[in-house]
């Protein structure tokens, strides 16, 4: 039951707001899971259920020094992280090639283009030219909202950033993308929204 | 001109055979390139020509210890190689998802199944179930012959190995696969043979 002030206004406090937030989060299951964890778990489900084969690519490493101890596995003694030249995730779903990035932002009203490197955009454009399905899964962490943002939105803002703004307004993502409702299995059922993309 | 023995048999020596082999190798360009190098170079060509987007996945690494020096890039101080759970190559070609391994063998008459792990076979089967195009590029290094071997050949021998042989006869690969002729650009024009697979 909602409690009202004598003037009719709804009674809310920071406390009740945080309770609501906690209640919402209950269906998300594990608190504090990163978007990457959530997507990896979703992909695991999709794989085991025979729905799709999507994997996160390993982080590229530049190996400088490897030590081979006798009778045991090689040990990398020195290596550096390399910048990825592609996106993080790809795979196959009902004959379609999927290729996407997953990004979290703490921003409230827009998604900064600085989340991407030029070669990732180039990669996604090349994949789309080959009739691959490209998108970004964007999470606004302050509101726990997750969107599937088709790559064309990203391309439009990326290509205009020299003269335009350096971020994509959340309102545009809400209008032209798809908000993904959290579920139980999989946690982030993004393939439902890929189906909508394919119907377009 | 072929030189014949008085009995009509063709005159061959180890020496002339190796000369022939060397002559063949001239068109391959760089001697001593590994199959992986040759495929990476071919993929680079396919990408730059807008023909396909195929990448080798980074080697998966288990990072144990990372050092973050001030004002410079993170240095991995200890890490191990992990076993890959998928194949080495995947990507998109004219709307098709491609997924493959590249393997060299020094064997002369067969290709050992020990080149694969169970989870790679499982991965390729799952991809094929999603209408992905799966195959292995096999190089017989002693004769410098490269074949595109459709995944079904591998699956058949893999599934029968408990009671059957532990390798795929080269004769079967020659009969049911495609021998890839080396070329200049790209060095290994395997997509020509993917076209044949798609026509089937």
Interface residues (C-beta under 8 A of the other chain):
Chain A: X47 X50 X52 X53 X55 X57 X58 X59 X60 X61 X73 X74 X75 X76 X77 X78 X79 X80 X81 X82 X85 X86 X90 X91 X92 X93 X94 X95 X96 X97 X99 X123 X126 X127 X129 X130 X131 X132
Chain B: X47 X50 X52 X53 X55 X57 X58 X59 X60 X61 X73 X74 X75 X76 X77 X78 X79 X80 X81 X82 X85 X86 X90 X91 X92 X93 X94 X95 X96 X97 X99 X123 X126 X127 X129 X130 X131 X132
